[in-house]
């Protein structure tokens, strides 16, 4: 039987779900580092400009499209013109591909949660992570075997994702009431603990002291637009899917602003937790903050365990809290990426949710097995680079072109203004049609130029092809194939 | 911390938390609290989404 499309139980649950999706591991391990690398406190100026001219306008655009069409990304684009349906599928496939390795990182967190009890990573967390935990092989081609406990963590993550979205927005709305406030509360605990540690002020000075000369460097502005774009979960079809479940009289603009500012606020707060802790680590080791600075998985699984080792008391408790923070930050981003694909498939084929959810979760779990091998970290790195730098940017550029020029921003603007507290004007059209695509195209070209002159991380050409360009092209072809399948519009199963 | 760092801190707090506060205030005090989730019977989405692909 055809399932009825649900609706968010309340405005709060919708905003919580959007914030949960946008706020992920990147807020903790990417934003503070990008901020430090690009002028410290001065970076906050381009960040705010990017938020106002790209982040919030794109959020309004995706909310507006999903709400207007009442459909997830693939069929929302198909409503514009059938030939653009593939773009919706490509967006959700990029998201699902990201989710395949996101699940593994969460699997690591599950294991590290257990390690926290007795600080099992020992005195040298770097060696422990690479050798004892990942059993990292000599190169990307040397897959070695599957690490069973990482596979178990991956399975656990997918089981959580499966059950979180089992009833669509009904279950998501309930889960996010826990998974959004909890990491914020933990973050506050870490900030309070961090700023009361010796050396914290030095760390915060690294984070916030502005180097205004950096504002003259184009790469700093590019980094700000990149950070805003990647941080808000735009381009995965998540926001389109989530907004499609909004009641007709829902506010769009204010919801978009609240969600975007919440994401920015949590990123900013994370910087305090990270840099105060780094300041403490530099203080205890006698080095400088720049020497202990790290980002990405290195920050979470090497630097933070080192900091936790050095805490004067309750080290295990803070270890547990830290990996709980990562898990709760990650889980709502994870299931939102899956929900975007599941909702798209249900819209098209009217298949029962539990079947689509099961197929998508199982398929993505199987793909994720490659990251549980001894070469998993290399594959994770290469796929992450290509899908976030090129896949996501490509979706963003095409989305702006299709919605800005083919469909017309005016139609979405008029729809949004009908029910929103804040009315948007021509400035929004300018952001969507000119500023955002220009920045994304610039970003895309810059990254491609760097890649041509310098192969990413020195990986061999075959690996860059299989995990990078080849996989991206395969996803585009797969998206086109999915769009060519006939939909079961209106037919009951 | 240098004074410029404090200035950036205040700037960000005003932008993020001031902006958030203003938006939440507007949402709570709106005369017509749109998107309150009252119309969850499904009837609302029929008007514009007919016609199919």
Interface residues (C-beta under 8 A of the other chain):
Chain A: X4 X5 X7 X8 X9 X10 X11 X13 X14 X40 X41 X42 X44 X48 X68 X69 X70 X71 X75 X78 X79 X82 X85 X201 X204 X205 X208 X209 X210 X246 X247 X248 X249 X250 X251 X254 X255 X257 X258 X261 X262 X264 X265 X268 X419 X420 X421 X422 X487 X489 X490
Chain B: X1 X2 X4 X5 X6 X7 X8 X9 X11 X12 X15 X16 X17 X19 X20 X23 X24 X26 X27 X30 X34 X35 X36 X37 X38 X39 X40 X42 X44 X45 X47 X48 X49 X52 X53
